[in-house]
Amino acid sequence: MSPSVFPPDYGYVAAGFVCTAWLLGWQAVVVNSHRTKSGIQYPQLYAEKAEAAASKEAFLFNCAQRAHQNTIEHMPLIIVTTLVTAMKHPVFAGYACGFWAVSRVLYTIGYTTGDPAKRNTRGGIIGELPLAGLLLGSTYTAFDLLRSSS
């Protein structure tokens, strides 16, 4: 077997990314469940304002769809910062990525209560901690790489 080009402990990074894949798959199931209950047909992305006001199921569909969309919006940031941080600190990067994915489960559960404010009060806000850690870790790693290449 040839030597790996990945740093030791890169399995933690892989595990963190696999957590995000499971998260996105689970969120898709939640969205589809609410889509079915609400009767919102494809390709309609969200229930119209009048539909959501008239139907709790349509409103909950919008909440589930928004939680999923917000996670997708965060994914480029999570991927970039995890990969850069992992160049020097793969264990930290993997745990932070996985912890962020778990926090998004709490975010989604809170959001789909029908009270969007609960997306953060049910534990979803804790996802900001690993996100901040990845931002700081990737910034430190980038500067460290620049400094060592000079």
N, C-alpha and C positions, 0 to 999 in steps of 0.2 A: 504494500500500500504506500502511495506517495505521501509526503508530508502535507499537512493542511496549510492553506494560505491564511486561514482564519486564526485570530489570537486564541490562546488557551481560554477555555470557559465560554467560547462563543455560543455554545448550546443554550446558555441562558437567554441570549438575544433571540435565537430561533424560537425558544419557548414563549418569549414575550410577544413575538410577531404571530405565533400560532394562536395565542390568546385573543389577539385583535381579529384574526380570521373567524374564530368561533363567535366572538362578540357580534361582528357584522352579520354573520349568518343567523344568529339568534334574533337580532334586531329585525332582519328581513322577515322572519317568521312572525314576529310580533306585529309588524306593519301589515303583512298579508292577512293575519287573523282579524285585525281591525278593519281592513279593507272589505273583507267578506261580510263582517257584521254590519258595516255601514252601507254596503251596496254601492260604494264608489267604484266605478268601472275604470279599467285601464283605457286610455293612457293618462287619465286625469291624475295629476300629481297630488293635489290637495282637494279637500272638500271646499266648495265655494263658501264665502262668508255666510250667506243665507242658509245653506245646507247645514253648516256647523252650528248655527244659532238654533235651527229647528230640530236637530237630532244630536243626542248625546253621543251616539255611536260615530257619527261623522266628526264630531269634535274630538273624540278620543282617537280616531284615525289620524286627524291632523297632528295631535300630540305625538303619537307614535312615529309618524312620518318625519316630524320635525326633529325628534330625538335621534333618529337614524341619520337624517341629513346633517345634523350638527356633528355627529361622530365622523361622517365621511369628510366634512369640511376640515376637521382636525387631523385627519390621517396624513396628509403630506408633512405637516409639522412633526407629528409623532415619528414618522418613518425617517425623515432627515435627521432629527436630533438623536434618535436612537442609534442610527447607523454611525453617525460621527462620534457620539459618546463612546460607543462600543469599540472604537479603534484603540482606545486606551483603558477603558473601564467597562468591559463587557458584562460583568456580573451586575454592576449597578444599572447599566442600560437595560438589561433584560428584565430585572426586577421592576424598574420604573415603568417600562412599557407594559408589563403584565399588570402592575398595580393600576395604571391608567385604564386598562381594559376593564378590570373589575369595577372601577369607579363609574365607568360608563353603563354598566349593568344597573347600578344604583340610580344613576341619572335617568335611565330609561324607565325604570320602575316608578320613580317619583313623577316623571313627566306624564306617564300614562295613567295616573290616578284621576286625571281630569282637572287637576289644579297645576298648571305649568310651573307655578312658584315652587312646588315640591320637588322639581328636578334637582334643586340644590339643597333643599332642607332635608332630604331623605338620604343624604350621604354623597350625592353626585358632585358636590363642590370639592370633595377631597381629591378629585382628579387634577385639580390645579397644582397640588404638591408634586406629583411625579412630573407633570408638564414643566413646572418651574425647574425642577432638578435636571431634566433633560436639556432644557434651554441653557442653563448654567454649565452643565457638564459638556455639552457640545461646544459652547463658546470657549471654555477652558481647554478642551481638547484641540480645537482649531488653533488657538494661540500657541499651545504647547508644540504642535506640529510645525507651525511657522517658525517658532523660536529655534527648534532643533534642526531645521533645514538651513538655517543661516550659517 
